[in-house]
Amino acid sequence: MGVASLVLGILATVIGLFSAGALGWLGAIMGIIGIILGAVGRKNAQGKGVATAGLVLSIIGFVLSIILYIACAACLAGIAGSL
């Protein structure tokens, strides 16, 4: 569970940073799933460190994806309103 959370957290962060907000919904979904898997994975003492890293990256990826998706939607609404 911890490794899956880490992978989803990395993907959510990369999507949040490099998709310019267009795929923010996908990064947010990956971030939510990564948060859930990270929280479940932290209960296992063997992979607690990897699960914690996945949890942190998933939270960062979720927040970045949501913020940039909202910013992208606001920019598109501003452009559409000015036409």
Secondary structure, 3 states (H helix, E strand, C coil): CHHHHHHHHHHHHHHHHHCCCCCHHHHHHHHHHHHHHHHHHCCCCCCHHHHHHHHHHHHHHHHHHHHHHHHHHHHHHHHHHHC
